[in-house]
């Protein structure tokens, strides 16, 4: 528990369900190497280029506190195994929530019938590999009760309301999850991962006269309860209050094509959506992405380097292993303005005759993996933030974002900007509201003219959707100057 809450008289959690063991599949269901080998043998009976078993046990908790009242609280526990076999262009995928050997063998046989190929000699599954250490916890979320979470939410609600007398309503949303996965692959590897995750979101509503404004902030990490320190919560609280109250002073945005400064951290959402998806290998293999067949070509100025890096400790998008059992790490996609690599899963890596980049991800055991981002960011550039602002005669700064529409892979986008600022003659002069920015990712990337040295990953609780699957991600950028973007005023007043 965070130290500042220890005086709240909170008792230890009343655990209603048995504690989750480090490996529930082996300890609860006796799924050992011999069982895995028998299921894998059934899965590859008709041949295989790629095959894997993805075991998952997931416990998720959520709670909502609105004006001092818990309006929603629930726990969801799910478990199962996804079975995938790939031969050529054919993929067989089945899942079962019955972790008995007959059920798993039956699912394996059904998957194998959908993807027939040359016979393979399957190696025996090796001993269990050790889990990674990117997000180890002393107290897993499965052992944390609502009685420990509630005081934290009450603290946030109380402090946000105290932030300004105009704030009439506060909603605090909480989610935590404790995922245990075990992945067996065709090459004989067997890995496990314990994936904690938590997110806190606060939404403030203020009223002055007849005018009502809302603002929000959130934080998320693969960490335990103690990570939510008073310092981190105070920053989140201040952001929610400031982002709400500044809108009473905001004016309507100018319109037209103009220079746009993307604020550090939060603007990573634009990098992720409009550019990052276009660097995922499946979109390039299908010819959807504008970056198809552009490996080795210049796509940005020489001071632009874009990285996807899963091994950033405690980040929301961090992973020890991807969902195909590959060690996750660092992939430089754009280096000094040159396109160097796509993000590959096992299928695209075979088709491109290269190695997977540890980018195979899936929402759950019910889904097949595909190339996805983890922690995506642009590295520091040679400029200063103040230098970038001073270089703009007339333009805007975009700071926080709400709704967005993106054509994945292609990269055309439209984002609603919640908090923005007007730049006049090299100075920030006024807050703006109701701003929309539109453009195309590759064109925006080529129009980046300055990059500051203040890169940071945003601590917010970002979730990425693709082809019906959602996964947690992290993203961030330094302060960036784009020479021209289309700015419009949103329709709402």
Protein Blocks (a to p, Z undefined) as FASTA:
>chain_A
ZZklmmnopacdddfbdcddfblmlmmnopafklmmmmmmmmmmnopfbdcddddddddd
ddddeehiafbdcddddddddddddehjbccddddfbfcfklmmmmmmmmmmmogcdddd
dddddddddddfklgcfbdfklpcfklmmmmmmmmmmmmmmmpmklmbdcdddddddddd
ddddfkopacddddddddddddddddehjbccdddddddddddfklmgfklmmmmmmmmm
mmmmmmmmpccddedjddddddehjlmmmmmmmmmmmmpfklmmnomamkgokghiafbd
fkbccdddfklghiakbcfbdceopacddddfbgghiafbdcddfklmmmnopadehlac
cfblmbccddddfbdcddddfbdfklmmmmpmbdcddfbdcddcddehjlpacdddfbdc
ddeehiafbdcehiacdddfklmmmmpmbdcfkbccdfbdcdddeehiacdddddddddd
dfbdcddddfbZZ
